[in-house]
Amino acid sequence: MLIHNTGPLRVQRSMSAEVAIQPLEDVSPQIMCSSPQPSPQPRAKVLREDLIKILDPSRKKLSSLETQRIAGVLDDCIARVETVALLPAVLTRLGGLSVGLGLELEGALREHQRIGERLGGLGQKLVAGEAGERARAELERALPSSLRNVLRLLRAHPAATRALRSEAEVGGQGVCEGVRGLAGELQELRGVLLEKLLTSPAEERERTRYMQEVSLRHGNNMELVATLEMEVAAAIKDRDAETSKKNEVIRKLKSSLHQMEKISEDFVLRTQQDADKQNQSDAKTSEGRRARMQQEANQLRVQLNNLISENREVETALRKKKYKVETEIENWIQKYDADMGEKQWELEDMTRVYEEEKEELRELEEAYAVLEQEFSQIQEERRLAEERREEEQKELEKKSRAATIIQAYWRGHRVRKAMRGKGKKGSKGKKGKGKKGK
């Protein structure tokens, strides 16, 4: 019953998705044309959020027991179909899987494989007659029964089911693509069914209202598109008229340009004739100028030869002077190398002495660090002893002051006590004298 309802649910879902997604593209041009604001992005964002709120169900879990049972039945059906899709790959590798399976499950798988092979053999042989039909009918009845038995055993052994799934995924061959496609369709049906079960009647009414509103907007957009197309056609017509006018202007300009080309050709011809005449006169003038320049060049060549002979003598003298200077430089270089060798030896000696003194300085610094640490400890001990002595002195002073105060209080107490004793004796004496007078 669930499989028969797949078509309407899928169609309704696809229609709702198309109608819900399209307004986000159709509404934005209308907003851009009618609104004076420069950008419709905030309103488009609000519309997209409203669309998501309307299309997504508010509930994320199935509340009623009936809906949970429906979803559970569909999940169990999908799991069985996926297991059936893996059976061909599992049966081809049954020998390597027999260790992890129970005897009962292995026997059921082998029985199912045997029935399938027998049924396939009958299909290839095309056995005719009543016996062949009877055998085929028995095998066709036994195959679903064997499949149900295998599924029952796999359901009772989840560990074996996981092992078969992992082995089939590792092999990757022999998996029934048709059954896998059916599992995919069932998964899609499950999504549609969950969406329908999670959607409340109020949400369904809101979605219907929103779809009607979107349809109305789409109609308005189509009217706007028709109006814009008419405006575009009028603009194209105006553009064609303007283009024809400009073509006429271009034709006239081409004619004028052709006339100007003829005029310019005549002007170029006259200019070329004048240039030829000028070249002839310049050639005659250049003949005399070239003769004078040739005479000047001969004179300059004679002067150059004289200068070359003079410069050769000067060059010879300079070469001799250069050789003498190079000899002196070579002698100075040799002397410099000798002096540098002595300086290098002295430098190495001084470096050795410096290293020794540096090592001695390092030892002294280490000894100084040790002494400084000891001195710091002694200073700290002295400071602590001084602090203890001062504290003891303060404590002694406090005790002395306290003893003095206690002694003063004690003396005052004794004096007051003595004075009270004398006062009592005086009062008793006075009372005795009064009695005697009476």
Secondary structure as UniProt FT lines:
FT   TURN            2..5
FT   HELIX           6..34
FT   HELIX           41..55
FT   HELIX           65..92
FT   HELIX           94..97
FT   TURN            98..100
FT   HELIX           103..125
FT   HELIX           130..156
FT   HELIX           158..171
FT   HELIX           177..198
FT   HELIX           201..437
//
